[in-house]
Amino acid sequence: MNCEEVFRHFTNEIYEPLKHRMLFALEVYFQNHKRVLAKAFRNSLEQTFEKVKLMQQEGNKHALGYISYSMLRTELANGRATYLIEAMDKTWFMDLHTCRDTYNAAWAFRYLDEWETELSKHAKKYGGRIGLDDIQRMKLHVAVHVHQYIIALARFSITEEWLDEIQYAHEMQLEDVFEVRIGEYLDHSEVAINGMCVSKIPL
């Protein structure tokens, strides 16, 4: 087989079946554990809110307009499922008063890591024609599918009622329109609060 035929065979016989099996296992895990996962996700938000509150009290942070959770491909490539959390004012990424934290999404991306290991084992049967670089590219491509579960978790976790409680509990100043967004670093992101922004009245 030439290179094109090798990749076509690998894709049809190995890549796709293992991908579907991996995503099915992730779906089952998510549905069975999403309430526990939601609690941990809300905890990560609360920790960020607390940092923002302290910065606002010190006069180092304007009203909060955005919280962004960003998937970091460089981290994934190194086997770490770390999302960067950034809390920003209405100027978004132009906010000069940095407030950052991290969220560990290993609960989801461990399935991707296991899938990568399986792919690597099967790739050896192709006489070196499918290398580690190829497997790495496949992993980062499929990461987008796993990332969708982080978006789904955020939408399941965050409600307007919960945000109201947290805002007043932490005495934060929010912009009239506040968004929690999930995406890739400095790239496309989606609003995670029930698919819409939440209008707030600053304290």
Buried (B, 14 or more C-beta within 10 A) or exposed (E): EEEEEBBEBBBEEBBEEBBEEBBEEBEEBBEEEBEEBBEBBBEBBBBBBBBBBEBBEEEEBBBBBBBBBBBBBEBBEEEBBBBBBBBBBBEEEEBEBEBEBBBEBEBBBBBBBEBBEBBBEBBEEBEEBBEEEBBBEBBBEBBEEBBBBBBBBBBBBBBEEBBEEBBEEBEBBBBEEBBBBBBBBEEEBBBBBEEEBBEBEEE
